[in-house]
C-alpha cells in the first residue's frame, strides 16, 4: 500500500510539473497567399510566454523557422523564401545578415521531417536594453516582435496549405531557437505551434470562374425557355 501511494504521488507530481514551469513559443497568424509565382504575404510573429518564470525582460529573439507536412498541411521547402523582416517596436533590429532566407536545410533530430530556414541567417530580432519588453512573472505575456514576408518561388496550387513554425532544440542546437534577457541569460523556446499559409486563386482566375458560372446559368435559362416554348 505504501509503495502504491509513493507511485501515485510521483505520477501526480509529473503531471503537475508543466503548470509550474514556463512555456516559451513563437506564434504566427494563419494567412493566405495568391497562387502566382512571386506572390507574397506578410505575417506577424509574436513571442508568447506562459507560466511562472524569471526571464525579466527580452532583449533578443534568436530563431530559425521550419516547414513540414502534417495534418492537412504540406512542406513548403523549395516553394517559399523569406524576403524581408520588419521588427515590431520595441524591437528595432533584425538579426539576419542578408536576404532572401531560403528553406534549404534538412531538419535535425529535434526538427525531424521538416525543412529548416538557412541556419546561417538568424530570423529573429533585437530590442535595445533600455526598452526591452518586460515579461510578467506569472500568467501569459504576448509580445509581437516582427513581421516576416514569405514570397513564393513558383506557381502554387489553389487550396494548398503549407505549415510553418519556429524550430525546436534551443541552444546549443545549431537549428534551435531561444531568447536572451538583458542579463545575457538564455531561455530555450520550448513550444512550436503551427501557423499556415493557404493558397487562394488569383483575382483574374476568380473572375473567369465567375464568368463561367454566369455562362452556365445563361445556357440553363435558354434551355428552359426552349423546353417551355
N, C-alpha and C positions, 0 to 999 in steps of 0.2 A: 504493500500500500504506500509506504514511504517513497519507494522508488517511482511509483506511478505519479505521485504528487510532484516529485522533482522533475519528471519528464514533462508533465503538463505545465509546470511553471516555466521551464525553459522554452517550450513551444510558444506560450503566450508572450514571453519576452521577445522572441524572434519576430513574432507578428507585429508587436507594438513598436519595434525599433524604428521603422521608417517615419513614424509620426514625430519622433524626437530628433530626427536628422534634418537635412535640408535637401531640397530638390532644386537643381540649377538647370535651366533649359533655355533654348532659343526657339521662339515660336515665329511662324510666318503666316501671312494672310493667304488663304486659298484664293487663287486668281485665275484669269483667263487670258489667252493669247490668240492672235489670228493665225490662220493656217499657212500663210505665205512665208517663204524663206525670208529671213531678216526681220520678222516681226519681233516686238519686244514687249515686256511687261515689267513694271516697277513694283516691287514687293517690299512692304515694311517688315523689318525684323525687330523683335523685342526680346530682351532678356527677362526671364521670369524666375524669381527665387521664392521658394515656399518653405516654411518651417522655422525652427529655431536655429539661428546662425550667428556667426561672429565676423561677418565679412566687413561690415562698416561702410565703406564706400567703394565704388567700382571705378578704377582708373583705366583699365584696358580689357577689351574682349578679344581673345586670340582664338581664331577658329578657321576651320575648313568646312565646306559643305559636301554632301554626298547625294547621289541619286540612285534609286533602286526600284526593282519591281516587287510589288507586294499588294495583295488585295486586288482592287480594280486598276491599280496604277502601274505604270511602266517605268523602266530605267531610261533616263534622258541623256546618258553619256553619249557624246558624239553628236547630239542633236541641239544642245544648248551651250552657251558660254556666258560668263558674267562680263558685261562690258562697262559697267560703272558701279561705284559705290558712293552714296551720298550720306555722310554722317548726319545723325539727328541730334540737335542740341540737347544736353551739353557736350556731347561727343563732337569733336571738331576735326579729327584727322583719321583718315583711313590708313590701315596698316599695309595695304597692298602696295607693292613697288612698281607694278605695271599691269596694264590691261591689254587684251582681254585675259580672263582667267578661264581656262578650259577644264572640263571634266574629263581628265585623261589618265587617272591612276586607279589601278585595281585596289579595292579595299583590303586592308589587312585583317588580322584575326578579330579585331574589335569592330570592324566595319565590313564584315564578310558579305558577299553577294551584292556589293554596291560599287559604284564608280565615284571616286573622290576628286574634288577640285584640286588643281595643281598645288602640291604641298609646299612649293617654294614661294607661293603668293598667299600670305595671310589675308583672309577676307573679313577681318574684324576692324575695330576702331579704338581710338584713344580719346579720353576726356582729360582736360588739364587738371592738375592736382587740386587747384583752388576751387574747381566747380564740379568735381567728380560726384555723381549722384549717390545719395545715401540709400542703404538697404535697411529696411525695418528689421529689428531683432527677432520679431515673430510675425506670423501671418504671411501674406503674399505681397511682394513688390514686383511691379512690372515696369520695365524701363525700355522704351523704344530707343534704338541706338543707330539704325541705319536703314536707308532704302537701297535695295540692291536691284540692278537691272539685268534681267535674263533676256538674251537675244537668241532666236532660233538660227541654226546653221543650214537648214534645208526645209523644204515644204513638209508640213505636218498634216496628219490625217485628222479631220474634224471629229470631235468626240473622244479623242485620245486623252488620257490623264497621265501626267508624269509626277512621280513622287520625289520630294527633296526633304532633307533635314540637315541639322548640324552633325558633325562627326562625333563618334564615341571614342573613348580611350584616355582622354585627358592628357596631362603631362606626366611622363616624358614621351608618350607615344608620338611618333613622327606625324601621324594622321589625327591625333587627338585635338580636342578643343578645351579651353579653360579661360578663367578670368583672373585678373590681378587686382588687389586692392591697393590703396595708396601707400601701404606699408610694405608692398612688394610680396605679399603672401599670395600663393597660387591656390585657386579653388577649381577643381575639375568640373566641367559641365557633365552632368550625370543622367540627363534625360534628353531624348531626341525625338520630340513629337514631329509628325509628318505634316508638311504643307504641300499643296498640289497646284499644278498648272494644267488647266483644261483647255484644249484646243477648240476654238469656235470657227465657223465658216467666215470667210471674208465678206464684207458688205455686198460686194458685187455678186458673190455666189448666192447670198440670201435673196438679192433682187431677182436673179434668174429663177430661183426656186419659186419665188412669189409669182413671177410671170407664168411659169409653168403651171402653177396651181390655178391661176385665172384662166389660162388656156383650156385646161381640163374642164373647168366649170362651164366655160362657154360652149364647149363641144357637147357636154351633157345637156345643157338647156336647149341647144339646137336639135339634138336627137329627140328630146321630149316633145318639142313643137311639131316635128315631123310626124311622130307617132300619133299625137293628138289631132293633127290635121287630117 
